[in-house]
Amino acid sequence: MGVGIVLLLIANGLNVPDSLLLEMDSIICKWIRRKAINATEGNGVRNALRQYPIQQHQLTVCLDSAFVIAHQTGQSIYDGLYIALAVLLKGRMVTADGKLYDGLNKTTSVR
């Protein structure tokens, strides 16, 4: 997923696959290895993320759909999870990932 964060917005707040914290931890570790932040700052980011009221959904609920979406759109399976969850919840997906945004705008298979 890189640093482009994807969130799903529906009436009940923020919704994400339950892999979000794992993905974010991977990104934070990469930032620490690259010396973009130090370990103390990394722990601060981790703690801050866990304070947000985020509704997590089991990724297995969306995995088959995510696979199809990833194949149809050329996106990663991780991005496909967020797209599939948005479709399942009839929610609106918000992303800071320009590649994902541009890629989805080029396809009609997911809207």
C-alpha positions as CSV (number, residue, x, y, z in Angstrom):
1,M,0.0,0.0,0.0
2,G,2.9,2.4,0.4
3,V,2.2,5.6,2.2
4,G,-1.0,6.3,0.4
5,I,-3.5,5.6,3.1
6,V,-7.0,4.4,2.2
7,L,-9.9,4.8,4.5
8,L,-13.6,4.0,4.0
9,L,-16.1,6.5,5.1
10,I,-19.7,5.5,5.9
11,A,-22.3,6.9,8.2
12,N,-20.7,5.0,11.1
13,G,-17.2,6.4,10.7
14,L,-14.0,4.9,9.4
15,N,-13.9,1.4,8.2
16,V,-10.8,-0.6,7.2
17,P,-9.7,-4.3,6.6
18,D,-8.2,-5.7,9.8
19,S,-4.8,-5.7,8.1
20,L,-4.5,-1.9,8.4
21,L,-2.4,-1.8,11.6
22,L,-0.1,-4.5,10.2
23,E,0.4,-2.5,7.0
24,M,1.0,0.7,9.0
25,D,3.5,-1.1,11.2
26,S,5.4,-2.2,8.1
27,I,5.5,1.3,6.7
28,I,6.6,2.7,10.1
29,C,9.4,0.1,10.3
30,K,10.5,1.1,6.8
31,W,10.6,4.8,7.8
32,I,12.7,3.9,10.8
33,R,15.1,1.8,8.7
34,R,15.5,4.7,6.3
35,K,16.1,7.1,9.2
36,A,13.1,9.2,8.2
37,I,12.0,9.0,11.8
38,N,13.5,7.4,14.9
39,A,12.1,4.6,17.0
40,T,10.5,6.9,19.6
41,E,8.7,8.8,16.8
42,G,7.6,5.5,15.2
43,N,6.1,4.3,18.5
44,G,4.3,7.6,18.8
45,V,2.8,7.2,15.4
46,R,1.8,3.6,16.2
47,N,0.1,4.8,19.5
48,A,-1.6,7.7,17.8
49,L,-3.1,5.3,15.1
50,R,-4.5,3.1,17.8
51,Q,-6.4,6.0,19.3
52,Y,-8.6,6.6,16.3
53,P,-12.1,5.1,16.3
54,I,-11.6,2.8,13.4
55,Q,-14.0,-0.1,12.6
56,Q,-11.9,-3.1,11.5
57,H,-13.4,-5.8,9.3
58,Q,-12.0,-9.3,8.7
59,L,-10.1,-9.3,5.5
60,T,-11.3,-12.8,4.7
61,V,-14.8,-11.4,4.1
62,C,-13.5,-9.5,1.1
63,L,-10.5,-11.6,0.0
64,D,-12.2,-13.3,-3.0
65,S,-13.6,-10.0,-4.3
66,A,-10.3,-8.2,-3.7
67,F,-8.6,-10.8,-5.8
68,V,-11.0,-10.3,-8.7
69,I,-10.8,-6.5,-8.3
70,A,-7.0,-6.5,-8.2
71,H,-6.9,-8.6,-11.4
72,Q,-9.5,-6.4,-13.2
73,T,-8.0,-3.1,-12.3
74,G,-4.3,-3.8,-12.1
75,Q,-4.1,-2.7,-8.5
76,S,-2.5,-4.6,-5.7
77,I,-4.4,-7.2,-3.7
78,Y,-4.1,-4.8,-0.7
79,D,-5.7,-2.0,-2.5
80,G,-8.3,-4.5,-3.8
81,L,-9.2,-5.2,-0.2
82,Y,-10.1,-1.6,0.5
83,I,-12.1,-1.4,-2.8
84,A,-14.0,-4.6,-2.0
85,L,-14.8,-3.4,1.5
86,A,-16.1,-0.1,0.1
87,V,-18.3,-2.0,-2.3
88,L,-19.5,-4.4,0.4
89,L,-20.3,-1.6,2.8
90,K,-21.7,0.7,0.1
91,G,-19.2,3.3,1.4
92,R,-17.1,6.0,0.0
93,M,-13.4,5.3,-0.3
94,V,-10.9,8.1,0.4
95,T,-7.2,7.7,-0.6
96,A,-4.0,9.7,-0.6
97,D,-2.6,7.2,-3.1
98,G,-2.3,8.9,-6.5
99,K,-1.5,5.7,-8.3
100,L,-4.6,4.0,-6.9
101,Y,-6.8,7.0,-7.7
102,D,-5.5,7.4,-11.2
103,G,-5.8,3.6,-11.9
104,L,-9.4,3.4,-10.8
105,N,-10.3,6.4,-12.8
106,K,-9.1,4.6,-15.9
107,T,-11.4,1.6,-15.4
108,T,-15.1,1.2,-15.3
109,S,-15.1,-2.2,-13.5
110,V,-15.2,-0.5,-10.1
111,R,-17.1,2.7,-9.4
